[in-house]
């Protein structure tokens, strides 16, 4: 899968994400690449020590939790925090989108919206509409193929 860097259109991509009810958290707006149904956000290099399963380490794991779910829901927001082990989180562009054992990044998806591909282990969604929402988080390789671990979180935004 290829990505086209759209520096001049970065603000358009961000506005599109906001229009879908998504907001990119913190410094994650450094670089944005867009492709239908997939947004990739670079949030800086992670510095984690790991031993990949292929070198005798453990299988990759992922755990995702909602940060202050009741408070954020009242503010029409949801913040997801992810913890990963067994994989070094890197920007797939740095690996030329080629799979490599022990490397990966995260895919987030709100409801049936676009997939956000990022190295950010904390991501916030803003301006959510009232009702039930499902947030999927998946650990994927440099080629965007699933590495196995994924979680599904549910959040309810109150009316009024």
N, CA, C and O of each residue as an XYZ file, in Angstrom:
640
protein
N       0.847     -1.169      0.000
C       0.000      0.000      0.000
C       0.893      1.233      0.000
O       1.829      1.305      0.796
N       0.638      2.181     -0.849
C       1.437      3.400     -0.937
C       0.685      4.560     -0.327
O      -0.545      4.579     -0.283
N       1.457      5.533      0.145
C       0.895      6.773      0.666
C       1.502      7.914     -0.116
O       2.676      7.866     -0.483
N       0.723      8.926     -0.372
C       1.201     10.113     -1.067
C       1.314     11.221     -0.037
O       0.337     11.552      0.635
N       2.497     11.794      0.089
C       2.685     12.886      1.031
C       1.999     14.123      0.468
O       2.223     14.505     -0.680
N       1.168     14.738      1.287
C       0.395     15.893      0.834
C       0.662     17.040      1.794
O      -0.194     17.398      2.603
N       1.841     17.605      1.698
C       2.191     18.692      2.621
C       1.290     19.903      2.417
O       0.790     20.469      3.390
N       1.077     20.304      1.183
C       0.272     21.497      0.918
C      -1.178     21.276      1.292
O      -1.904     22.240      1.537
N      -1.617     20.026      1.342
C      -3.005     19.718      1.645
C      -3.188     19.224      3.081
O      -4.271     18.751      3.426
N      -2.162     19.321      3.924
C      -2.251     18.806      5.290
C      -3.407     19.422      6.058
O      -4.104     18.723      6.793
N      -3.619     20.725      5.896
C      -4.713     21.362      6.625
C      -6.062     20.862      6.131
O      -7.008     20.772      6.913
N      -6.164     20.538      4.851
C      -7.410     19.985      4.320
C      -7.666     18.611      4.935
O      -8.795     18.295      5.311
N      -6.613     17.794      5.036
C      -6.763     16.471      5.640
C      -7.179     16.589      7.099
O      -8.029     15.830      7.564
N      -6.588     17.534      7.823
C      -6.938     17.714      9.229
C      -8.371     18.198      9.349
O      -9.119     17.711     10.196
N      -8.766     19.153      8.509
C     -10.151     19.630      8.547
C     -11.125     18.517      8.213
O     -12.205     18.447      8.800
N     -10.767     17.649      7.287
C     -11.623     16.516      6.958
C     -11.788     15.601      8.162
O     -12.883     15.111      8.435
N     -10.691     15.376      8.880
C     -10.766     14.530     10.060
C     -11.657     15.159     11.122
O     -12.441     14.461     11.766
N     -11.546     16.471     11.312
C     -12.384     17.160     12.290
C     -13.846     17.068     11.876
O     -14.723     16.862     12.715
N     -14.104     17.220     10.583
C     -15.478     17.135     10.092
C     -16.068     15.760     10.368
O     -17.281     15.627     10.529
N     -15.231     14.746     10.424
C     -15.704     13.402     10.737
C     -15.805     13.181     12.241
O     -16.167     12.093     12.689
N     -15.485     14.209     13.018
C     -15.558     14.084     14.476
C     -14.274     13.580     15.087
O     -14.260     13.137     16.235
N     -13.187     13.643     14.326
C     -11.904     13.173     14.830
C     -11.005     14.351     15.117
O     -11.039     15.356     14.407
N     -10.201     14.232     16.154
C      -9.197     15.242     16.411
C      -7.914     14.529     16.776
O      -7.919     13.593     17.574
N      -6.836     14.964     16.202
C      -5.560     14.332     16.454
C      -4.943     14.937     17.706
O      -4.885     16.159     17.845
N      -4.481     14.083     18.623
C      -4.048     14.519     19.937
C      -2.613     15.000     19.932
O      -1.778     14.508     19.174
N      -2.341     15.966     20.785
C      -0.985     16.414     21.103
C      -0.198     16.846     19.892
O      -0.715     17.547     19.021
N       1.063     16.428     19.833
C       1.958     16.806     18.754
C       1.843     15.884     17.557
O       2.738     15.857     16.712
N       0.764     15.134     17.468
C       0.628     14.143     16.413
C       0.382     14.749     15.042
O       0.301     14.012     14.059
N       0.259     16.063     14.944
C      -0.027     16.676     13.658
C       1.243     17.016     12.887
O       1.177     17.783     11.927
N       2.398     16.473     13.272
C       3.643     16.788     12.582
C       3.521     16.574     11.077
O       3.831     17.474     10.297
N       3.075     15.400     10.667
C       2.934     15.079      9.256
C       1.666     14.263      9.089
O       1.359     13.403      9.915
N       0.934     14.532      8.023
C      -0.292     13.793      7.763
C      -0.275     13.336      6.313
O      -0.005     14.127      5.409
N      -0.562     12.061      6.094
C      -0.688     11.510      4.752
C      -2.114     11.012      4.627
O      -2.685     10.535      5.608
N      -2.693     11.110      3.461
C      -4.082     10.689      3.301
C      -4.231      9.721      2.137
O      -3.532      9.810      1.128
N      -5.152      8.807      2.309
C      -5.568      7.870      1.284
C      -6.995      7.506      1.662
O      -7.308      7.502      2.852
N      -7.874      7.200      0.721
C      -9.251      6.887      1.091
C      -9.312      5.864      2.220
O      -8.664      4.819      2.157
N     -10.078      6.166      3.229
C     -10.312      5.327      4.405
C      -9.084      5.140      5.289
O      -9.143      4.349      6.231
N      -7.959      5.840      5.028
C      -6.774      5.668      5.849
C      -6.065      6.996      6.010
O      -5.717      7.641      5.021
N      -5.849      7.409      7.249
C      -5.046      8.596      7.555
C      -3.838      8.114      8.318
O      -3.971      7.284      9.217
N      -2.660      8.612      7.985
C      -1.455      8.239      8.712
C      -0.897      9.484      9.363
O      -0.726     10.514      8.712
N      -0.616      9.387     10.647
C      -0.120     10.520     11.404
C       1.207     10.140     12.032
O       1.311      9.115     12.707
N       2.219     10.962     11.811
C       3.499     10.727     12.442
C       3.548     11.537     13.720
O       3.305     12.744     13.711
N       3.863     10.872     14.820
C       3.897     11.544     16.111
C       5.281     11.520     16.720
O       5.413     11.726     17.926
N       6.302     11.281     15.949
C       7.662     11.264     16.481
C       8.116      9.852     16.769
O       7.298      8.945     16.925
N       9.400      9.672     16.838
C       9.956      8.348     17.082
C       9.779      7.937     18.533
O       9.932      8.742     19.452
N       9.459      6.693     18.713
C       9.367      6.101     20.043
C      10.722      5.470     20.352
O      11.394      4.983     19.443
N      11.127      5.470     21.603
C      12.379      4.835     21.977
C      12.075      3.762     23.001
O      12.141      4.010     24.205
N      11.742      2.569     22.528
C      11.423      1.444     23.395
C      12.411      0.329     23.123
O      12.803      0.089     21.981
N      12.806     -0.348     24.189
C      13.640     -1.520     24.021
C      12.706     -2.719     23.948
O      11.722     -2.802     24.683
N      13.026     -3.640     23.057
C      12.183     -4.807     22.880
C      13.013     -5.947     22.317
O      14.103     -5.747     21.780
N      12.472     -7.138     22.454
C      13.044     -8.311     21.814
C      11.906     -8.932     21.023
O      10.970     -9.470     21.615
N      11.965     -8.869     19.685
C      10.879     -9.424     18.892
C      10.707    -10.921     19.126
O      11.654    -11.613     19.501
N       9.493    -11.412     18.903
C       9.198    -12.833     19.062
C      10.126    -13.671     18.189
O      10.517    -14.772     18.577
N      10.482    -13.155     17.009
C      11.361    -13.889     16.101
C      12.763    -14.074     16.679
O      13.526    -14.907     16.191
N      13.109    -13.307     17.715
C      14.430    -13.415     18.344
C      14.311    -13.936     19.770
O      15.166    -13.659     20.612
N      13.250    -14.689     20.038
C      13.089    -15.292     21.357
C      12.318    -14.438     22.343
O      12.168    -14.827     23.501
N      11.837    -13.309     21.926
C      11.014    -12.468     22.800
C       9.583    -12.986     22.845
O       9.297    -14.068     22.333
N       8.696    -12.226     23.446
C       7.302    -12.658     23.532
C       6.496    -12.119     22.356
O       6.929    -11.209     21.649
N       5.326    -12.695     22.165
C       4.439    -12.247     21.096
C       4.006    -10.818     21.393
O       3.928    -10.429     22.558
N       3.726    -10.035     20.364
C       3.286     -8.663     20.594
C       1.976     -8.633     21.370
O       1.102     -9.477     21.175
N       1.858     -7.657     22.242
C       0.614     -7.464     22.989
C       0.180     -6.011     22.863
O       0.990     -5.121     22.602
N      -1.110     -5.794     23.053
C      -1.685     -4.462     23.001
C      -2.795     -4.405     24.034
O      -3.611     -5.322     24.129
N      -2.827     -3.330     24.806
C      -3.972     -3.081     25.689
C      -4.376     -1.626     25.507
O      -3.535     -0.727     25.508
N      -5.676     -1.411     25.352
C      -6.206     -0.064     25.131
C      -7.237      0.244     26.204
O      -8.066     -0.598     26.548
N      -7.173      1.469     26.729
C      -8.138      1.900     27.736
C      -8.599      3.315     27.419
O      -7.895      4.092     26.775
N      -9.792      3.622     27.888
C     -10.315      4.986     27.777
C      -9.818      5.781     28.970
O      -9.867      5.296     30.101
N      -9.348      6.982     28.738
C      -8.870      7.872     29.791
C     -10.056      8.698     30.289
O     -10.730      9.351     29.492
N     -10.314      8.678     31.586
C     -11.416      9.427     32.207
C     -12.690      9.345     31.361
O     -13.193     10.371     30.903
N     -13.214      8.136     31.151
C     -14.317      7.955     30.203
C     -15.586      8.754     30.524
O     -16.199      9.306     29.611
N     -15.989      8.829     31.782
C     -17.214      9.560     32.117
C     -17.048     11.057     31.894
O     -17.909     11.709     31.303
N     -15.937     11.588     32.370
C     -15.666     13.021     32.217
C     -15.570     13.401     30.739
O     -16.187     14.371     30.299
N     -14.797     12.632     29.982
C     -14.612     12.920     28.554
C     -15.940     12.793     27.796
O     -16.213     13.593     26.901
N     -16.760     11.806     28.141
C     -18.050     11.618     27.464
C     -18.936     12.843     27.649
O     -19.619     13.264     26.715
N     -18.928     13.418     28.853
C     -19.720     14.627     29.097
C     -19.235     15.795     28.248
O     -20.007     16.698     27.926
N     -17.944     15.773     27.885
C     -17.346     16.818     27.043
C     -17.421     16.456     25.562
O     -16.847     17.146     24.720
N     -18.139     15.361     25.245
C     -18.284     14.858     23.866
C     -16.942     14.473     23.262
O     -16.662     14.738     22.093
N     -16.111     13.831     24.103
C     -14.774     13.415     23.693
C     -14.509     11.989     24.154
O     -15.221     11.452     25.002
N     -13.486     11.393     23.587
C     -12.970     10.104     24.047
C     -11.465     10.118     23.801
O     -11.007     10.481     22.717
N     -10.707      9.722     24.810
C      -9.257      9.621     24.681
C      -8.869      8.179     24.944
O      -9.238      7.597     25.964
N      -8.118      7.610     24.010
C      -7.665      6.226     24.106
C      -6.174      6.230     24.400
O      -5.404      6.945     23.759
N      -5.775      5.420     25.381
C      -4.361      5.247     25.687
C      -4.025      3.778     25.455
O      -4.738      2.882     25.907
N      -2.926      3.551     24.742
C      -2.544      2.206     24.333
C      -1.178      1.864     24.903
O      -0.274      2.699     24.928
N      -1.042      0.638     25.354
C       0.255      0.112     25.788
C       0.570     -1.085     24.897
O      -0.266     -1.966     24.697
N       1.794     -1.100     24.364
C       2.215     -2.139     23.434
C       3.515     -2.746     23.944
O       4.368     -2.037     24.479
N       3.667     -4.057     23.779
C       4.953     -4.697     24.067
C       5.249     -5.707     22.968
O       4.342     -6.193     22.292
N       6.519     -6.011     22.802
C       6.944     -6.992     21.812
C       7.119     -6.438     20.414
O       7.489     -7.170     19.496
N       6.854     -5.146     20.240
C       6.990     -4.504     18.936
C       7.536     -3.099     19.149
O       7.122     -2.393     20.068
N       8.457     -2.707     18.303
C       8.985     -1.343     18.316
C       8.059     -0.512     17.444
O       7.901     -0.804     16.258
N       7.441      0.525     18.016
C       6.505      1.376     17.281
C       7.304      2.378     16.453
O       8.025      3.216     16.995
N       7.164      2.277     15.118
C       7.884      3.182     14.221
C       6.952      3.673     13.122
O       5.898      3.087     12.873
N       7.352      4.744     12.477
C       6.641      5.262     11.311
C       6.904      4.297     10.161
O       8.061      4.070      9.807
N       5.851      3.721      9.567
C       6.075      2.749      8.498
C       6.803      3.340      7.288
O       7.456      2.606      6.547
N       6.699      4.640      7.081
C       7.416      5.274      5.968
C       8.925      5.141      6.162
O       9.672      5.056      5.187
N       9.376      5.121      7.421
C      10.806      4.975      7.706
C      11.312      3.607      7.261
O      12.504      3.431      7.009
N      10.392      2.630      7.163
C      10.751      1.281      6.719
C      10.289      1.046      5.282
O      10.234     -0.093      4.819
N       9.959      2.130      4.582
C       9.497      2.057      3.187
C       8.299      1.130      3.038
O       8.150      0.447      2.025
N       7.440      1.115      4.070
C       6.199      0.335      4.074
C       6.467     -1.172      3.942
O       5.567     -1.933      3.586
N       7.705     -1.600      4.229
C       8.065     -3.018      4.123
C       7.977     -3.679      5.489
O       8.485     -3.137      6.471
N       7.336     -4.847      5.566
C       7.221     -5.517      6.861
C       8.588     -5.934      7.394
O       9.466     -6.352      6.640
N       8.746     -5.813      8.704
C       9.974     -6.243      9.361
C       9.594     -6.754     10.738
O       8.862     -6.089     11.471
N      10.081     -7.916     11.088
C       9.772     -8.514     12.388
C      10.138     -7.550     13.504
O      11.213     -6.951     13.497
N       9.236     -7.410     14.458
C       9.500     -6.564     15.619
C       9.186     -5.097     15.422
O       9.460     -4.289     16.309
N       8.611     -4.722     14.272
C       8.257     -3.329     14.023
C       6.772     -3.224     13.677
O       6.191     -4.135     13.086
N       6.173     -2.098     14.055
C       4.778     -1.868     13.709
C       4.323     -0.494     14.139
O       5.113      0.326     14.608
N       3.040     -0.257     13.973
C       2.412      0.994     14.400
C       0.951      0.687     14.718
O       0.545     -0.475     14.711
N       0.170      1.713     14.993
C      -1.214      1.521     15.416
C      -2.202      2.031     14.379
O      -1.947      3.014     13.684
N      -3.330      1.344     14.291
C      -4.483      1.811     13.521
C      -5.626      2.046     14.492
O      -5.958      1.175     15.295
N      -6.227      3.229     14.417
C      -7.406      3.567     15.207
C      -8.559      3.787     14.224
O      -8.357      4.299     13.123
N      -9.770      3.396     14.633
C     -10.943      3.669     13.812
C     -12.136      3.940     14.712
O     -12.459      3.144     15.594
N     -12.782      5.067     14.482
C     -13.998      5.440     15.211
C     -15.189      5.055     14.351
O     -15.328      5.518     13.218
N     -16.047      4.203     14.899
C     -17.225      3.715     14.179
C     -16.761      3.171     12.818
O     -15.862      2.331     12.773
N     -17.343      3.625     11.737
C     -16.915      3.172     10.405
C     -16.167      4.264      9.668
O     -16.141      4.289      8.437
N     -15.552      5.177     10.431
C     -14.817      6.286      9.834
C     -13.489      5.833      9.269
O     -13.203      4.636      9.218
N     -12.673      6.793      8.840
C     -11.370      6.440      8.260
C     -10.451      5.833      9.321
O     -10.594      6.097     10.515
N      -9.526      5.030      8.866
C      -8.524      4.442      9.746
C      -7.413      5.467      9.925
O      -6.918      6.044      8.956
N      -7.032      5.683     11.173
C      -5.928      6.599     11.485
C      -4.717      5.735     11.788
O      -4.705      5.009     12.782
N      -3.702      5.804     10.945
C      -2.461      5.046     11.115
C      -1.441      5.975     11.741
O      -1.123      7.022     11.177
N      -0.917      5.597     12.920
C      -0.063      6.510     13.667
C       0.874      5.761     14.601
O       0.677      4.581     14.890
N       1.894      6.466     15.065
C       2.767      5.946     16.116
C       2.306      6.428     17.485
O       2.879      6.038     18.502
N       1.267      7.279     17.525
C       0.783      7.855     18.791
C       0.097      6.787     19.638
O      -0.816      6.103     19.174
N       0.542      6.655     20.866
C      -0.055      5.694     21.783
C      -1.148      6.329     22.641
O      -1.680      5.695     23.552
N      -1.473      7.573     22.345
C      -2.589      8.254     23.000
C      -3.242      9.119     21.933
O      -2.579      9.928     21.285
N      -4.557      8.941     21.755
C      -5.261      9.645     20.692
C      -6.624     10.054     21.214
O      -7.299      9.268     21.879
N      -7.036     11.290     20.916
C      -8.328     11.818     21.360
C      -9.245     12.054     20.175
O      -8.812     12.472     19.101
N     -10.518     11.778     20.394
C     -11.578     12.053     19.425
C     -12.458     13.127     20.042
O     -12.871     12.999     21.195
N     -12.750     14.183     19.295
C     -13.514     15.317     19.794
C     -14.807     15.486     19.014
O     -14.976     14.920     17.934
N     -15.726     16.281     19.581
C     -16.997     16.639     18.948
C     -17.783     15.402     18.536
O     -18.347     15.354     17.443
N     -17.819     14.395     19.418
C     -18.580     13.179     19.144
C     -20.072     13.462     19.281
O     -20.493     14.252     20.126
N     -20.850     12.815     18.452
C     -22.301     12.987     18.514
C     -22.864     12.140     19.647
O     -22.269     11.126     20.012
N     -24.013     12.543     20.214
C     -24.630     11.748     21.282
C     -24.934     10.323     20.803
O     -25.281     10.104     19.642
N     -24.797      9.378     21.704
C     -25.085      7.974     21.400
C     -23.869      7.095     21.575
O     -22.853      7.497     22.142
N     -24.005      5.870     21.067
C     -22.959      4.855     21.191
C     -21.906      5.017     20.101
O     -22.226      5.288     18.944
N     -20.640      4.843     20.493
C     -19.528      4.871     19.543
C     -18.589      3.717     19.851
O     -18.409      3.331     21.006
N     -17.992      3.169     18.791
C     -17.048      2.060     18.922
C     -15.698      2.529     18.391
O     -15.607      3.068     17.288
N     -14.652      2.319     19.188
C     -13.287      2.669     18.785
C     -12.494      1.372     18.696
O     -12.366      0.639     19.676
N     -11.964      1.100     17.507
C     -11.132     -0.077     17.272
C      -9.671      0.363     17.279
O      -9.323      1.384     16.686
N      -8.821     -0.408     17.948
C      -7.380     -0.149     17.969
C      -6.688     -1.448     17.573
O      -6.973     -2.510     18.128
N      -5.782     -1.355     16.613
C      -5.128     -2.561     16.104
C      -3.630     -2.320     15.943
O      -3.207     -1.249     15.509
N      -2.842     -3.315     16.293
C      -1.404     -3.294     16.082
C      -1.136     -3.894     14.700
O      -1.557     -5.012     14.406
N      -0.431     -3.138     13.859
C      -0.179     -3.567     12.483
C       1.292     -3.416     12.140
O       2.023     -2.668     12.790
N       1.714     -4.134     11.112
C       3.096     -4.054     10.648
C       3.323     -2.851      9.753
O       2.405     -2.082      9.469
N       4.558     -2.705      9.315
C       4.923     -1.580      8.445
C       4.114     -1.568      7.150
O       3.936     -0.516      6.536
N       3.619     -2.750      6.734
C       2.826     -2.865      5.517
C       1.322     -2.742      5.801
O       0.502     -3.009      4.923
N       0.964     -2.337      7.025
C      -0.418     -2.106      7.467
C      -1.226     -3.390      7.604
O      -2.453     -3.338      7.698
N      -0.559     -4.543      7.616
C      -1.247     -5.812      7.824
C      -1.301     -6.089      9.319
O      -0.335     -5.811     10.030
N      -2.422     -6.637      9.816
C      -2.570     -6.899     11.253
C      -1.475     -7.819     11.787
O      -1.086     -8.792     11.142
N      -0.988     -7.482     12.988
C      -0.027     -8.335     13.685
C      -0.733     -9.215     14.709
O      -0.101    -10.039     15.372
N      -2.033     -9.038     14.834
C      -2.813     -9.882     15.749
C      -3.526     -9.100     16.828
O      -4.756     -9.065     16.850
N      -2.771     -8.460     17.741
C      -3.435     -7.796     18.861
C      -4.334     -6.644     18.413
O      -3.939     -5.799     17.610
N      -5.548     -6.633     18.953
C      -6.462     -5.516     18.721
C      -7.456     -5.458     19.866
O      -7.683     -6.448     20.562
N      -8.046     -4.287     20.053
C      -9.065     -4.107     21.087
C     -10.171     -3.229     20.550
O      -9.964     -2.404     19.660
N     -11.343     -3.424     21.109
C     -12.511     -2.633     20.757
C     -13.028     -1.986     22.036
O     -13.256     -2.664     23.039
N     -13.210     -0.670     21.991
C     -13.700      0.078     23.147
C     -15.029      0.722     22.782
O     -15.230      1.140     21.642
N     -15.933      0.801     23.749
C     -17.219      1.443     23.533
C     -17.345      2.665     24.426
O     -16.939      2.646     25.589
N     -17.909      3.724     23.872
C     -18.137      4.937     24.636
C     -19.542      5.435     24.310
O     -19.989      5.376     23.164
N     -20.226      5.927     25.339
C     -21.561      6.468     25.163
C     -21.513      7.959     25.473
O     -21.142      8.361     26.576
N     -21.891      8.775     24.493
C     -21.931     10.227     24.665
C     -23.363     10.583     25.042
O     -24.291     10.283     24.291
N     -23.555     11.224     26.202
C     -24.915     11.560     26.641
C     -25.561     12.622     25.766
O     -24.876     13.439     25.150
N     -26.865     12.601     25.720
C     -27.624     13.629     24.980
C     -27.680     14.888     25.830
O     -27.720     14.840     27.060
N     -27.681     16.029     25.124
C     -27.825     17.317     25.828
C     -26.630     17.660     26.542
O     -26.576     18.706     27.187
